[in-house]
Amino acid sequence: MDYQLKGKRALITGSSKGIGKAAAKLLHEEGAEVILHGRSEQSVGPVLKELRGAKAVYGDLANAEGAANVVRQTEAIGPVDILVNNAGIFEPKDFFQIPDEDWLRFYEVNVLSGVRLSRALMPGMLERDWGRIIFISSESGINTPQEMIHYGMTKTAQLAVSRGLAELTKGTRVTVNSVLPGPTMSDGVDVFVESFARSQNVDREKFEKEIFFKEARPTSLLQRFADPLEVAHMIVYIASPLSSATNGAALRVDGVGVKSII
């Protein structure tokens, strides 16, 4: 299928691995000019070698200075048509053990990184009358996990920011949407699953099927972790001109991890 992405320039934050990497590769395959992002050249280097012609920007989006540096590097490459706000962190932690610093760190990385980049790049999209901004939220944004309340809070905040920004696009060909993946086998999740299974003295397959999805995600119809590429296909569609009638939406790729009729 032709997603009509040739000639479009896309910045995907946190694209050295996981969902961000899968989205970058698929956008590249569809003909978009891809700008990868990571905190260092070392982290992005392997992906940059895979995607011939792709470019990369570097910086820590956990603070305003790092975000401004990423914007400067991006603008030196050229106007951005598609912004995928994917950079984020997660960590299972008991609510009563989460200090203020962690709450602020999660908000800074997961929410303000996308706010800062959207604030810098969206005006150009509106001026050119075409653009796509996509926030990679999570099912946790509407189904807050008790083991990661601080993470869930940031994912809910992303939905609010995305929906609010969509209101600024009225009458234009710019759209702002969110994608809500369910449990996805990214690199970080892979490490988490492996270490947790080991700590419970059970094999990995048993942990996934008999512990995680039965106890932590019982509403999942998929009953397995999604592959990052399955999420990437939704991202690429929303990034394309074909999705022009979808705006201000929260699009679930959660395997029905959230039990709802909508």
Buried (B, 14 or more C-beta within 10 A) or exposed (E): EEBEBEEBBBBBBBBBBBBBBBBBBBBBEBBBBBBBBBBEEEBBBEBBEEBEEBBBBBBBBBBEEBBBBBBEBBBEBEEBBBBBBBBBBBBEBEEEEBEEEBBEBBBBBBBBBBBBBBEBBBEBBBEEEBBBBBBBBBBBBBBBBEEBBBBBBBBBBBBEBBBEBBEEBEEBBBBBBBBBBBBBBBEBBBEBBEEBBEEEEBEEEEBBEEBBBEEBBEBBEBEBBBBBBBBBBBBBBBBBEBBEEEBBBBBBBBBBBBEEEE
